[in-house]
């Protein structure tokens, strides 16, 4: 029998896909979303969603959260401000929405417990991913060298030899390099501590770089692939920090949505934290180049800045072994196939490119070296 599920932040990019996946499995869906302008634009977002009950409200508003929880069996907590760079100067806003908002949610859940809470976390909590030395020894606390490309971007061993990045498992100790990472780790701990105390099942999913159709192209703090698409759509080169060789794991939003749906139906996963990625890695420069080619703009190669942003990490990609075992999670969308879908969708969109404005704000605050 299906559950009645509340999705906080459910009108956003990931939320809409999660709602679709839950509906397909016979669950009922209610959404609570504040429709912030940075994500949804200056015009009112489309809330005409016949299959879904949409409530407009802020996750920091206890009365709104309390109303949204009435009669639900489970919660998928997605509501959050998202963006490593912006979190470093919009500190009060990020802590307010991400940590205080989560505290409000769990305060209300302590009064009205549900069966299960699934919270979206982030790969950003790892800081640097896992590495090995050239001799094969594991390094879980790699530190990047300070300075420019001339001194090298990659962490090294005591002899100065570059460390080798490997897939990062959930057992790696968090290293919180940004306000956003701190926020997401606080959300994880609140989920597990409070859920356990009040007899609820708590699960956290550490999402890697999520992409797909429906991402906010005009938001300069959204996923890097959408940011690059907005630049290309406006006839500008994608801007890539550092040397472009930093490695990431891009996972299609439909795979992420299935992970949430599977977690809802996997009681044995209660209390667990799981990486949700593709299990593959690609450099940021490769992403920009492949996207430009797919969009018919090979004349707009990435512009490599040779500069680094405060809070950025070098390499991190997912070990998804644990999610496969507990959630039967296996990504289905190959990166090139997902890229083709994004390109088809982008061709029908308009995007305001705000990347330069965001970059200048970081520079003005001394957050780009």
C-alpha positions in Angstrom: 0.0 0.0 0.0 1.3 3.4 -0.9 2.4 6.0 1.6 1.5 9.7 1.8 4.8 11.5 1.5 5.7 15.2 2.1 8.6 16.5 0.0 10.1 19.7 1.4 11.5 21.8 -1.5 9.4 19.5 -3.7 8.8 22.1 -6.5 12.5 22.3 -7.3 14.6 20.5 -9.9 15.2 17.3 -7.9 11.9 17.5 -6.0 9.8 17.3 -9.1 11.6 14.2 -10.3 11.3 12.6 -6.9 7.6 13.3 -6.9 7.2 11.7 -10.3 9.1 8.6 -9.2 6.9 8.3 -6.0 3.7 8.7 -7.9 4.7 6.0 -10.4 5.1 3.6 -7.4 1.6 4.3 -6.1 2.5 6.8 -3.3 0.6 10.1 -2.6 2.7 13.3 -2.7 2.4 16.6 -0.9 4.9 19.4 -1.6 6.0 22.2 0.7 8.0 24.9 -1.2 8.7 28.6 -0.7 9.4 29.1 -4.5 12.5 31.2 -3.9 13.3 33.5 -6.8 16.9 32.4 -7.3 15.6 28.9 -8.2 12.2 29.5 -9.7 12.7 32.9 -11.3 10.9 36.2 -10.7 7.6 34.9 -12.0 5.4 32.5 -10.0 6.5 28.9 -10.5 4.1 26.5 -12.1 2.2 24.9 -9.2 -0.6 23.5 -11.4 0.2 19.9 -10.6 -3.0 17.8 -10.5 -1.5 14.7 -9.0 0.3 16.5 -6.2 -1.0 18.7 -3.3 1.2 21.8 -3.3 1.5 24.0 -0.2 3.4 27.2 -0.4 5.5 27.9 2.7 9.0 28.3 4.2 10.6 25.3 6.0 11.6 27.8 8.7 7.9 28.6 9.4 6.8 26.2 12.1 3.1 26.7 11.4 3.6 26.0 7.6 5.6 22.8 8.4 3.1 21.6 11.0 0.2 21.9 8.5 2.3 20.1 5.8 2.9 17.2 8.1 -0.7 16.5 8.9 -1.6 13.0 7.8 1.7 12.1 6.1 3.6 8.8 6.6 7.1 9.9 5.5 9.1 12.9 4.7 11.7 13.5 1.9 13.6 16.6 3.0 15.1 18.5 0.1 14.5 22.1 1.0 17.8 23.8 1.1 19.9 26.7 -0.2 22.4 25.2 -2.6 25.8 26.5 -3.7 29.3 26.1 -2.2 30.6 29.4 -3.4 27.5 31.5 -2.4 27.4 29.8 1.0 30.8 31.5 1.8 29.3 35.0 1.8 25.5 34.4 2.3 26.3 32.7 5.6 23.3 33.7 7.6 20.9 32.8 4.8 22.5 29.4 4.3 22.6 28.5 7.9 19.1 29.8 8.4 17.4 27.8 5.7 19.6 24.7 5.8 20.2 24.2 9.6 17.4 26.2 11.2 14.9 25.0 8.7 15.9 21.4 9.3 15.6 22.1 13.1 12.1 23.5 12.6 11.1 20.4 10.6 12.4 18.0 13.3 10.9 20.0 16.1 7.5 19.5 14.4 8.3 15.8 13.8 9.1 15.4 17.5 5.5 16.4 18.1 4.1 14.4 15.2 6.5 11.6 14.3 6.3 9.8 11.0 7.5 6.4 9.9 10.5 7.6 7.9 12.5 10.7 7.0 14.9 10.7 4.1 17.2 13.8 4.0 19.2 14.9 1.0 22.9 15.4 1.9 25.8 16.2 -0.3 29.2 14.9 -1.4 30.5 18.3 -0.3 30.8 17.0 3.2 33.8 14.9 2.2 35.9 17.9 1.3 38.6 16.2 -0.7 37.7 12.7 -1.8 39.7 9.6 -0.9 43.2 9.2 -2.3 46.0 6.6 -2.4 49.7 7.2 -2.5 51.7 6.0 -5.5 52.7 3.1 -3.3 49.0 2.2 -2.6 48.5 3.5 0.9 45.1 5.1 1.6 45.0 8.8 2.4 41.7 10.0 3.8 42.8 13.5 4.9 44.5 14.9 1.8 45.3 18.6 1.9 45.6 20.7 -1.3 48.6 22.9 -1.8 48.0 26.6 -1.5 48.8 28.8 -4.5 48.6 28.8 -8.3 48.6 26.3 -11.1 52.4 26.8 -11.3 52.7 25.0 -7.9 50.2 22.3 -8.9 46.6 21.8 -7.9 46.7 18.2 -6.7 47.4 17.0 -3.1 50.7 15.3 -2.7 52.5 12.9 -0.3 55.3 13.9 2.0 57.8 13.5 -0.8 55.7 15.9 -3.0 54.5 13.2 -5.4 50.9 13.6 -6.5 48.3 11.5 -4.8 46.0 9.3 -6.9 42.2 10.0 -6.5 40.0 6.9 -5.9 36.3 6.4 -5.4 35.1 7.8 -2.1 33.1 5.5 0.3 30.8 6.6 3.0 33.3 5.6 5.7 35.6 8.5 4.8 35.7 11.1 7.6 34.0 14.3 6.7 36.2 17.4 6.0 33.9 20.4 6.0 35.5 23.0 3.6 32.5 25.3 3.1 29.5 26.7 4.9 27.3 24.6 2.6 29.2 21.4 3.6 28.8 22.3 7.3 25.0 22.8 6.7 24.6 19.4 5.0 26.5 17.6 7.7 24.3 19.2 10.3 21.2 18.1 8.4 22.6 14.5 8.4 23.2 14.5 12.1 19.9 16.0 13.0 18.1 13.4 10.8 19.8 10.4 12.5 19.8 11.8 16.1 16.2 12.9 16.2 14.7 10.1 14.1 16.3 7.6 16.4 15.1 9.4 19.5 11.5 9.5 18.4 11.1 6.1 16.9 11.4 7.1 13.3 13.5 5.6 10.6 16.1 8.1 9.3 18.1 7.8 6.0 20.5 10.3 4.5 21.5 10.3 0.8 24.8 12.0 -0.1 24.1 13.3 -3.6 27.0 13.9 -6.0 26.7 16.2 -9.1 23.0 15.9 -10.1 22.1 17.0 -13.6 19.2 16.7 -16.1 16.3 18.5 -17.7 14.5 21.0 -15.6 17.6 22.4 -13.8 17.5 26.2 -13.2 19.6 27.5 -16.0 19.6 31.1 -14.8 20.8 30.3 -11.3 24.6 30.8 -11.2 24.9 28.5 -8.1 23.1 25.5 -9.5 24.9 22.5 -11.0 27.9 23.2 -13.1 26.5 21.5 -16.2 23.4 23.8 -16.2 25.8 26.8 -15.6 27.8 25.8 -18.7 24.7 25.3 -20.7 23.4 28.8 -19.8 26.8 30.3 -20.9 26.8 28.4 -24.2 23.1 29.3 -24.9 24.2 32.9 -24.6 27.2 32.5 -26.9 29.8 32.6 -24.2 32.6 30.2 -23.3 32.0 28.0 -20.2 34.2 29.3 -17.4 36.3 26.6 -15.6 38.2 27.3 -12.4 41.7 25.9 -11.8 43.1 23.9 -14.7 39.9 22.0 -15.5 41.3 18.6 -14.6 39.4 18.3 -11.3 37.3 15.2 -11.3 33.6 14.9 -10.4 30.8 12.3 -10.5 27.7 13.4 -12.5 24.5 11.5 -11.8 21.3 11.9 -13.7 18.3 13.2 -11.8 16.2 10.3 -12.8 18.7 7.9 -11.1 18.6 10.2 -8.0 14.8 10.1 -7.9 14.8 6.3 -8.1 17.2 6.2 -5.1 14.8 8.3 -3.0 11.9 6.1 -4.0 13.9 2.9 -3.2 15.0 4.3 0.2 11.3 4.9 1.0 10.7 1.2 0.4 13.8 -0.2 2.1 13.2 -0.4 5.9 16.5 -2.3 6.3 18.3 0.8 5.2 17.1 2.8 8.3 19.9 4.6 10.1 22.1 4.5 7.0 23.9 7.1 4.9 24.5 6.3 1.2 26.4 7.8 -1.7 24.2 8.5 -4.7 26.3 9.0 -7.8 27.1 7.4 -11.1 30.2 5.6 -9.9 32.1 7.1 -12.8 34.2 10.3 -13.0 34.9 12.9 -15.6 37.0 16.1 -15.6 35.2 19.5 -15.5 37.0 20.5 -18.7 35.7 17.4 -20.4 32.2 18.2 -19.3 32.5 21.7 -20.8 34.0 20.4 -24.1 31.4 17.6 -24.5 28.5 19.9 -23.8 29.8 22.5 -26.2 30.1 19.9 -28.9 26.6 18.5 -28.2 25.1 22.0 -28.4 26.8 22.6 -31.7 29.2 25.2 -30.3 32.6 23.6 -30.6 33.8 27.2 -31.3 33.2 27.9 -27.6 35.8 25.8 -25.7 36.1 26.2 -21.9 37.9 29.3 -20.6 40.4 27.9 -18.0 40.8 30.6 -15.4 43.8 29.2 -13.5 42.1 30.5 -10.3 40.5 28.7 -7.3 37.4 29.5 -5.2 37.4 29.2 -1.5 35.7 26.0 -0.4 36.3 24.1 -3.7 37.9 20.7 -3.6 40.1 19.0 -6.2 38.7 15.5 -6.8 35.7 13.6 -5.4 33.7 10.8 -7.0 31.4 8.1 -5.5 31.8 4.6 -4.4 28.2 3.4 -4.6 28.8 -0.2 -3.3 26.8 0.5 -0.1 23.8 2.0 -1.9 23.7 -1.0 -4.3 23.6 -3.5 -1.5 21.0 -1.7 0.7 18.8 0.1 -1.8 19.4 -2.1 -4.9 20.7 1.2 -6.5 22.3 1.0 -9.9 22.4 4.1 -12.1 20.8 3.6 -15.5 21.6 6.8 -17.4 25.1 7.0 -19.0 26.6 10.4 -19.0 26.5 10.9 -22.8 22.9 9.8 -23.0 22.0 12.2 -20.2 23.9 15.0 -21.9 21.9 14.4 -25.1 18.7 14.8 -23.1 19.9 18.0 -21.5 20.9 19.5 -24.8 17.5 18.7 -26.3 15.8 20.4 -23.3 18.2 23.4 -23.3 17.4 24.1 -26.9 13.8 25.0 -25.9 14.8 27.3 -23.0 15.9 30.8 -22.4 18.5 31.5 -19.8 19.9 34.7 -18.3 23.7 34.2 -17.8 24.6 35.5 -14.3 27.9 33.7 -14.0 30.1 36.8 -14.4 28.1 38.6 -11.7 28.5 35.7 -9.3 32.3 35.5 -10.1 32.8 39.2 -9.4 31.0 38.9 -6.1 33.3 36.1 -5.1 36.3 38.2 -6.2 35.1 41.3 -4.4 35.0 39.3 -1.1 38.4 37.8 -1.6 37.1 34.3 -2.2 38.9 33.6 -5.4 42.7 33.1 -5.4 
